Amino acid sequence: MTTPPSLTTPMTEHLAKVIAQSQGWVGFDVFMAEALYAPGLGYYANDLPKFGVMPTTYGDSAVKSDFVTAPEMTTLFAYAFARQIAQALEHTQSDEIWEFGAGTGALAQQLLTALAAMDVKIRRYTIVDISSTLKDRQRTRLMGHLNTVQWADALPDAMNGVVIGNEVLDAMPVQLLSRVGGVWHERGVALDTSKPHAESPVFVWQDRSSELRTPFEVTGEHDYVTEIHQQAQGFVQTLADRLKTGAVFLLDYGFPESEYYHPQRHMGTVMCHQAHQSDTDPLTQVGQKDITAHVNFTGIALAAQDAGLEVLGYTNQAHFLMNCGIVELMQAASLPERVAAQKLILEHEMGELFKVIALGAGVSWTPLGFVKGDKMHCL
């Protein structure tokens, strides 16, 4: 279960110290948190390019990014989403938007432009992002909206408004569980002590006995690896504690619990992204590539309900965007915009894998994006 050694970097040295200080072993959630968010070193805390456009040709060296999200693909995503946000602002009688993990600022810029065209007045648009590099990029992009946009490092005790997060939950650290020989363990990371004179730290998987279990029984006797999402659920509970009146829209790739813990999904969902390529080895090139896990939307819904939020809707991205009028928008768009928008709604692209969940505080209503194709019964 070893991985090839990486070149020694400040990131690998930092992680080696973290592991050594934890008696030689850390849970994967700790490893993932450090790999992504260690100040100045982690993937989302360093200066490496991350978000961008898709390569025009395979291996295009001009593309200095690791992945692309919907707002970078086409403005039609934001223009459709804006219709949902406008309805939410009206139903909750609010004029404030909170965006978590705003990336390049593309979604914020496009939403503010679209809402202005709809004559929807936004008093304040608050971005919560831990990356100083991305904050600088966002400020540059949002220069024309600085009278409305602000940045926050922490949440206030009370919030009102509409909260959005596009591909935020998948970047929250997860714990790994492994069933080996019928016995459940927590899978963590250790240093390879068989090579004490190696030029750089080598990280290896190591299982430890644990009382942790999956929330949904995994049938069968075969070996199995999966994730549990305590941090993502904690994030939703924090929102519930602070949001007094408003709505939350979270978009990400994932499944309901019965699909997430399906017996055939025996290798888990942890993936890494670098230069528009994917791999399944988070123990190499640490800090240089993104690490993600698919979202258990049943767990998100239950955490929200337990904390006092109402689940207003759950569906796939295709239904959500079509309910919000993206097909109509496509008809008036250029051919490149239509081609890009198709990727958002086609089943074999992003239309089915990506899901949208809506949560409400203080007001019960049916959001526009879920009037057809709601899948709450699948949660």
Secondary structure, DSSP 8 states (H G I E B T S, - for coil): -B-------HHHHHHHHHHHHTTT-EEHHHHHHHHHHSTTTSTTTSSS--B----SSTT-TT---SB--HHHH-THHHHHHHHHHHHHHHHHT--EEEEES-TTSHHHHHHHHHHHHTT---SEEEEE---HHHHHHHHHHTGGGTTTEEEESS--SSEEEEEEEES-GGGS--EEEEEETTEEEEEEEEE-TT-TT-SS--EEEEEEE-S---SS---SSS-EEEEE-HHHHHHHHHHHHHEEEEEEEEEEEEE-HHHHT-TT-TB---EEEETTEEES-TTSSTTTSEEE--EEHHHHHHHHHHTT-EEEEEEEHHHHHHHTTHHHHHHTS-HHHHHHHHHHH-IIIIITTEEEEEEEES-----GGGSSS--GGG-
